[in-house]
Amino acid sequence: MPAPTGEVHAVGERRGMFGVSGTGDTSGYGGLVSAKVFPAPSQKPYGGWFDEVAAALEARLEATELTSAIESVVVHRGEITFHVRREDLPFVAQMLRDDEALRFELCSGVSGVHYPDDHGRELHAVYHLTSMTHNRLIRVEVTAPDSDPHVPSLVSIYPTLDWHERETYDMFGLIFDGHPALTRVLMPDDWPGHPQRKDYPLGGIPVEYKGGSIPPPDQRRSYN
């Protein structure tokens, strides 16, 4: 059985479908309130092959005196996530790929996440790794503050990340140091901001009819 996740870590509160406050919005979700929480680090044994992967990774890190590279391990909903210090990310990724007991040969992508209330760790980069040899899937996650949104690039280790890192940079503003050509791929080069960040304005729709317009969802007035 997977290890219990223990207490959750709260990182803010979500109100309404669009974060609305005051008069409400026209979506009907104006009164919705939900907490934003992270599952807490898990304790050993993690269960099944999770322990084999964790033990193999720890053994390699101990041999190289990098035991602090793994900040925490989280087992949640049948999946395991290794939270890694961002400065140690390339070294850990290299070991995950090359070690005979690990052999995570494929990184299928990197996803950006923005948590404005996770102070000092507002930006997250989540990597999805697959071992073809052992038929296993894990996640690796690193964080960076808004004030220093830099993460080492893994393109030299996993070439599949070339365009994924560009998209994450474009949408979230994470800068992947060492990327061979970090450019926008969805938005124009001079586009202000990064559209999938939580603090990015939702925007409205201009309507060419008597000067009317449709305001963004968080600014709409509820009429019922």
N, C-alpha and C positions, 0 to 999 in steps of 0.2 A: 504494500500500500504506500502511496506517496506520503512524504512527511507533512505534518500539519503546518499551515502557514502562519499560525499565531496571530498576533494583533496586526491590524491593518494600519497603514500610515496615511493620514488624511493630508491632502494637498489642495484644499479649497472646496468650494461649493458652487454648484451649477443651478441657476434659476431660470426657469422657462426654457422653451425650445431654443431660443436665440440669446439667452442671457438677459432677457428683458427685465426691466424694473419700472415701477410707477404704474402707469395706466394699463399696461398689458399690451399684448400683440394680438393680431387677428388669427393666429394659428390655433388658439384654444389651449395652449400649453403655458399660459402666463403664470399660473399658480404652481407649476412644477418645481420642486426643490429636491435636489439629490446631491449627496456628498461625493467628492472625488477622492478615491482612496487607492493606495497601492497595497498589495499583499506584502506582509513582512517577510524577512529572510527565513528560510526553512532550516531545520536542524537535521543532521544525519541520524539515521539512514534515510536517504531520499526515496528509495524504493526501486526495485528492478535494475535495469541497465543504467539508470541515472547515477548510481553509486560507482559503477565501473568507469564511466566517463569522468566523473568528478575526481576519482582516485588517480586515474591516469594523468589528468591535467595537473593535479596537485603534485604528483611525483616529479613531473617535468619542471614545474615552477620551483620546487624545493632544490632540485639539482642545479638550478641557475640563480638561486637566491632571490627569486622574485615572488615570494609567497604572498606579498601584499598586493599583487596585481589583481587578484579577485577580491572585490569589495564585499560581495554577498552572492548567495545562490538562492533563487526563489523557485519553488515547485508550486504551480498553481494551475488548476484545471487540466491536470494531466500533462503539463508541459514544464520544461526546465529552462531557466534563464540564468546565465552567468553575467553578473554586473562587473564590468572590468574598468579599471582606471584608464582614462583615455590615453595617457602617455605610454601605457603598456599594451595598447590594443594591437599594433602590428606584430609584436613578439608573440602574444597569445594566439592571434590568428594563424601565424606561421606554424606554431606547435599543433593547433587543432587540425591543420591541413596535413602536416607531414608525419606526425607521430603514428607509429604502426597500430597502437591501441585506440587511436581516435579516428584518423582518416576522414575528416570532414572536408571532402574534396570540392564541394559545390557551395557557393554562397549565392542564393537565389535573389538576394536584393537587400537593400538597406531602406528602412522606413524612418522618417523623421516624425517626432512628436513634440508638441509645445505645451508645457505646463507652466503658465505664468506665475502660479502661486508656489511652485516648488523652488523656493528661493536658493540661488546659487547653483541650481541644477535645472534651469528652465527648459533647456533643449536636450532632447534625447535622440540618440541614433540606435536603431534596433536592427541587428543583422540576423538573417535566417539561414542557418547552416545545415547541410544535409550530408550524411555519410553514405555514399553509395556502397562502400565495402561492408558496413555493418548495418545498413538500413535503419539509421537513426536520424532524428531531427532535434536540434537545439536552437536556442536563441542566445545571442550575445548583445549586451546593452551597455552603452556608455553615455555619459552626460557631459554637458558643457553649460556654463552660465551665459546669460544674454550678453554680459559685458565682454566675454571672450569666447565667441562661438566657433572655436577651432577644434577639429578632430583629425587625427592622422588618416590619410587616404589608405585604402587597402587594395587599390587597383593593381599594384605590382604583385600582390598575393592572389587576389581573386579578380581577374580581368573582367568578369561579368559585371562588376560594380561600376564600370566606367560611366555609363549613362545613368545608373541609379544614383550615384553620388551627385551628378549634375542636377538631376531632378530634385533631390533633397535639398541641395543648395538653393535652387530656384524657388522652391515652395516654402522653405523654412529658414533660409539664411545660414545654415550650417556650412562652414568653410572647411573643406577637406584638404588639409595641407599635404602637398606632394602630388596632388592630382595632375595628370599631364596637360589638361586643358579644361579647367573648371569654368564653365560658361552656362548661361541660362539656356534651357531647351524648350520651355513652354511659353514664357513671357518674353516680351521685347527686352533687349539689353539694357535700355534706360528705364525699365519699369520700376516705380518706387515701391519698396516693401516686398514682402513675401506672403502670397495669398493664403497659405494654409496655417499661418500662425493665428493663435486665438485673439491677438490684439489687432488683427487686420480688419478694417471696416468692411461690413457686409455689402455695402453699396446699394444703390437704388437703380431704377430704370427710367431714363428720360422718355417722356411721351410727347410727341409732336402734335398736341391737340389742346389748344387754348392754354398753352403754357403749363399744362399739368405734368406731374411726375409721380412715380411710385417710389415711396421712400424705402429704405432698407428695413428688413423685418423687425429689428430691435427698436425702430423708431415709429412704427405704425401705431395708430390709435385704435383701441378696441371700441366698437360701437354697440356692444350688447351688455 
